[in-house]
Amino acid sequence: SAAHESDSFGERSRMATQAAISKKRKFVADGLFYAELNELLTRELAEDGYAGVEVRVTPVRTEIIIRATRTQNVLGEKGQRIRELTSVVQKRFHFQEGAVELYAERVANRGLCAQAQAESLKYKLISGLAVRRACYGVVRFVMESGAKGVEVVVSGKLRAQRAKAMKFTDGYMIKTGHSKREYVDSAVRHVLMRQGVLGVKVSIMLPQDSTGKTGPKASLADVVTIVEPKSEETVLPPVDYDATQPKLF
């Protein structure tokens, strides 16, 4: 009887620990969920200009916002495709009915989105366009969209059997520091060519934007703003004071 009681107590404690998941495990689980979701959408929506996903967890439901350049293709005819994606996500991650909702959001400026440009370059290379021409096309388009700088790296068996890397740059690009995290948007794609796999990396240095729409609000760490000095007020010379005179105020 005592043994049975201890077993039931152990079972209850195990159930309690499973219900109250530790913070460490929660962060890992959230990261895995995001990684798998991003992988699924990258493969599924590659041709529709997929440019990232944002997960918002509210008390009522989990909202998944898909950023893409061609939102109409993501939604599908009468919203059929987005409903299919919602069903897939719900079944795979064991959500309750109506507990997850998918939305499509249009990318404001696709020229400043590294993922969209990496996908564009990938399809140019698959279609047989010359590497140099394809890369310079992307570089020019990004710079015309208002970016501060751009860097495109393509590596692999480009023409001969020997693998090499080609780098195409324009404008200004930072490589280190906290500003890199805020200012540089990067994306990597693998292109399956007949002679082997090519690696494509696109890095875009975003412009500084006080509204925070096209780029970060904060200015670069090394930007020094010199404030104009205030105009000095003219100081009147001191007036002689006679103690014997009566006060006027």
C-alpha positions, 0 to 999 in steps of 0.5 A: 500500500505504501509502495503504491502510494509512493508510485502514485506520488512520483507519477503526480510529480512527473506530470507536474514537471512536464506541465511546468516546462523549464525556461531553458527547455522553453527557449529551445522548443521555441527556437526549434519551432521557428527553425522548422517553420522557417524551413517549411515556408522557405521550401514551399514559398520560394517562388513567391518571394518568401522573405521571412516569418514572424511568430507572435504568441497571444493568450488567445492564439498563435499568430504567424506573419509570413513576409513575402513580395508576392502576397497574392500567390501566398494567399492563393485563389480565394485564400485556399493556399494559406488555409492549406498552410494553416492546416499543415502547421496545425497538424505538425505542431499539434495546435488546437483547432483555431489556435493558430492563424497565418497572415501574409504581409507584403515586403515594403521594399524588396530591394532592401530584403536580402532573402528576396534578393538571394532567391531572385539570384538563385532562380537567375542562376538556375535559368542559366544566366551567367554568374557575373551578369546575374550578380551585377544585376542584383547589386545594381537593383539593391543600390537603386533601392536606396541601400547603403551597400551590398555584397554578393558572394557566389562560391562553388564550381562556377565554370571549370572543375575547380571550385572558387568564390566570386565577390561583388560589392558596392557602397559601404559595408560594416563587418563587425560590432553591434551596428552590424546586427542592426544594419546588415541583412544577410541571406544564404541560399544553395543552388543545385546546378548540374555540375554541383552545388553553388553557395549564394550569400547576399548581404545588404547594408540598410539605410538609417531611417528615423521612422524605422520602416526601411532601416534602423532608427538608431544611427551608426555607432561612429557617427558624430553629430556636432551641435551648433552652439547657441547664440550668446546673449549680449550682457549689459555692462554693470551699472554703478550703484549708489546706496544713498539713492532711494530704491526704484522697486 
